[in-house]
Amino acid sequence: MAEETVDVLIIGSGHSGGMAAKILTEKGISCLMLNAGPVADAHKDTEPKPAYALPFRGFSQPGRLPHVFQSNEFNANTWVDEREVPYTYDPQHPYNWVRVRLFGGRSLFWSRQSFRLSDYEFKGKSHDGYGDDWPIALADVAPYYSRVEAIFRVQGRADGLPQYPDGNFVPDDSPWTGCMQRFIAAGKQMGVPVCKPRSSLGVDGLASSVNLLLPDAFATGRLKAIPNVVVRELSVDKNTGRVNEAHFVDRLSRREMSVKARVVVLAAGTLESTRLLLNSKLANSSGVMGHYLVDQVYGPGIVCSVPEARDGKATPELIGGGALVPRFRNINSKAKNFIRGYALNVHSSTRPMDPRNFAEYGEALQKKLDSYNGSGFSTSIMGEVLSRYENHVSIDPKVVDAWDIPALRIETKYTDNEINMARDAVDTSIALAEAAGFEVLSKNYDPNPPGYSIHELGTCRMGNDPKTSVLNKWSQSHDIKNLFVVDGASFVSAGWQNPTMTIVALAMRASEYLADQMRQGNV
Ligand SMILES: Cc1cc2nc3c(=O)[nH]c(=O)nc-3n(C[C@H](O)[C@H](O)[C@H](O)COP(=O)(O)OP(=O)(O)OC[C@H]3O[C@@H](n4cnc5c(N)ncnc54)[C@H](O)[C@@H]3O)c2cc1C
């Protein structure tokens, strides 16, 4: 392998790597993709097993996935085993890092909420003075969002709100259920917008890199991909300062290999891309690599019951469906104890209620559950976490993974801004629910640990100034012109929005720029 020099080496096969491969190969460029995990076998790997056939009867194996709240013994092979690829943190400030190394990465499992950032995020500092503006605006990314939305078949409704930019949607003509209409009316009274959610329909129930992006790349005949290889380090040509080689290990045989490349595109997922660069000691003349780690606050919210739906009276006209309350704080007015804002995910469901929402025990509890069955309504926050230098990752000097690659140490915590924002989200939810005539059964003010949203972003942020940013506005390293980072590491701020549409749009934009620069002989 060391004899061959590939044109572009792409590390990672998820949303971001898939988009890079599609664009570059369609522009006539040959690519090699390396991916740390195996190709999933959709038949074998999804074969249902009864709980009694599993050593832990369906529960998680202790120590294997302590931070992956979605995991159980049935789906354990989906996630990165934390004993194999550990990370460290101060036990007072835990971090939930949820990773997938299968070919296709997290695109195989995401929930598909699909939003654009607005200029309240891209130009956040201009709006409220905090942090830094991105070096790009919505107008720069909008054409790419439109193309990405077409590929992912994002369903939505145009709302005409600047903080919830409209896009190129498959129209959502679904009617509102009765409980949602009441919530909308309550929102109108209180100046809180309630909109249809937006999400990727994909194709055949999948909106992943492996079915929407990589087939186009393979069809060009210009993409080769190697699964089950873990990249440990990149090296540079001492004469030119350019990155020229990747060193990797076969996950199973542990054989060490390397490949030479003209250009390297990192798409290993925010924190793995940053870990690889930190381990390679590259592209960090600014000193900000690893810093400004952000995500979104998740957890706080309320659970309610719609009284008219109790005792078997729930109908599909009354109960069901979802809504999204886009950010409404700190747009035209100022909240008293936090900046930026949050969105609310709103759901109503005919499913049985969770017993934890009731104070009763035994027979009394069963009576309540029977009566309230099918009357559920809930809200939950998606709140912007402020971008702060102190929230950062570094290489742990003592811990390595199964292939002796130094592990990441994650040091991040939420502060009063996130806590106050979460409190406002819950109090506002209660006020809206009560105005709509619902009974509030439970409320939770406590944020889950950072990382829980599975939207880790930043750590190689983009900017115009090489002294304060790692990448330029094209996701290209300021220091090393033939190095690009196309996953969420480039984010300057998190926003409240689920990030994947932005990640994929920026990967598309960066890849087109890279193809152009290669054509002109600049890279
Ligand atoms: C359950 C769940 C629900 C989610 N819901 C939403 C949602 O509703 N909306 C939304 O916007 N986002 C959502 N997300 C987040 C979304 O999935 C991610 O933002 C997105 O998929 C990230 O894509 P990526 O390509 O940057 O990284 P990843 O998908 O993490 O892909 C990275 C790839 O790089 C490979 N890799 C890592 N390290 C190495 C290495 N050293 N060498 C070689 N290969 C390496 C891995 O094998 C992996 O395949 C969700 C995620 C999960 C898990």
The ligand as an ORCA input file, in Angstrom:
! r2SCAN-3c Opt
* xyz 0 1
  C     -29.298      7.708     18.050
  C     -28.859      8.964     17.341
  C     -29.809      9.911     16.985
  C     -29.424     11.077     16.306
  N     -30.383     11.938     15.862
  C     -30.059     13.015     15.120
  C     -31.058     13.846     14.554
  O     -32.260     13.632     14.716
  N     -30.660     14.908     13.804
  C     -29.345     15.216     13.608
  O     -29.051     16.216     12.957
  N     -28.380     14.410     14.117
  C     -28.692     13.325     14.855
  N     -27.710     12.502     15.356
  C     -26.306     12.871     15.135
  C     -25.842     12.437     13.751
  O     -25.951     11.066     13.633
  C     -24.417     12.916     13.537
  O     -24.364     14.331     13.637
  C     -23.846     12.553     12.189
  O     -24.213     11.271     11.789
  C     -22.332     12.702     12.221
  O     -21.784     12.242     11.008
  P     -20.222     12.158     10.826
  O     -19.947     11.666      9.451
  O     -19.610     13.482     11.168
  O     -19.676     11.161     11.941
  P     -19.968      9.604     12.254
  O     -21.306      9.210     11.831
  O     -19.586      9.415     13.671
  O     -18.945      8.812     11.321
  C     -17.578      8.780     11.606
  C     -16.965      7.549     10.976
  O     -15.558      7.666     11.134
  C     -15.012      6.409     11.449
  N     -13.798      6.625     12.260
  C     -13.707      7.207     13.479
  N     -12.420      7.215     13.886
  C     -11.695      6.613     12.906
  C     -10.318      6.318     12.757
  N      -9.406      6.651     13.670
  N      -9.936      5.679     11.627
  C     -10.824      5.336     10.671
  N     -12.153      5.611     10.764
  C     -12.560      6.250     11.872
  C     -16.094      5.668     12.225
  O     -15.943      4.295     11.992
  C     -17.396      6.243     11.655
  O     -17.967      5.382     10.711
  C     -28.048     11.319     16.023
  C     -27.101     10.357     16.387
  C     -27.491      9.184     17.019
  C     -26.462      8.135     17.343
*
